[in-house]
């Protein structure tokens, strides 16, 4: 059986964080803190999710004390549907998301 695209435990952790506030723009640093993923895992994953049409992204102007614009992400309608479906399927199989306990 082949694995469903974007269904790794890392992708599920990101989708779980984003679906908690599906309309909100989220910065990568916030997602790093919430998911505890490494930047070398998170940012390529965000790019793949965006390339797959599940995320939209935009640059936000810096807010002091930030010195540079920040990239922000949020789920597209297709991304929200995908996240709900993936996480619902995960709920039926048991807790294996990052930070989940048995």
N, C-alpha and C positions, 0 to 999 in steps of 0.2 A: 504494500500500500504506500503510495507516495504521500509525502507531507504536504499539507496545505500551505500555500505561500503566506509569508508573514505570520507564521504560527509558532515561532520559537518562543522559549520562555522569556527572552529579552523583549521580543516584540509584544508579547502579551502584557508584560509589565508596563511598557510605554503606552499601549492602548488602554490599559486599565487606568493609568494616571490621567490620560486625556479624556476618557469617557466620563470620568467623575465630574468634569466641567466641560461638556462638549462644545459649548459656544465660545469659551474663553481662549484667548491667545496665550500660549505658554512659551516661555523662554527655555532654551536648552539647559541653562544652568539650573533652573527650577526642576526640570525633569531629571537632571543628573542627581540632584539632592533627593528627590522623591523615590526614584527607582533604584538608586545606589549602583547604577551601571557606570562603567568607565567611559570617558569621552570618546575613546577609539571604538567603542561599541555603539554608543548612543547616536552620535552624529551620522555615521554611515547608515544606520538603521532609519533615522529620520529622513535621510535623502531617498532611501529605497521606498519608504512609505509614501513620500511625496511623489516620486516618480510613478508609483502604482496608483496614484489618484486618491489615496486614502487621507492624505494631509494636504493642507494648503500652507504656504509659508510666506512671510513678508518681513521686511526690515522695519524695525521700530526705532525712532529717534532715541538718542541717549537720554536717560533721566539721571540727573546728578545723584550719586557720585560717579555714575558710569561715564566713560570717556569715549565710547564708540557706539555706533548703532548696534542693535541686537536683533538677531534673527528670532522670529516668533513663529509658532506652529499651532494649528488647530485642525480638528477632524473635519473632513468634508462630509456631506450627507452620506456618501458611499462609505466613508471611513467610519462614521457612527454606526451604520448598519452592520458593517463588517466586524467592528469591535464588539457590538452587542452579541452577534452570532457566535463569534469566537469565544468570548467570555462565558456565554451561556453554556456552550459545549464543554468548556473547562470546568464549570461548576458541576456538571453531571459526572465528570470523571474524578473529581476530588481536588483538594487544594495543592496545586503545584506551581502557583505563581510566586514570584520573588516576594519574600516576606510573609508568605502564607504559612499557617501552622496547621497541623493535623488535628 
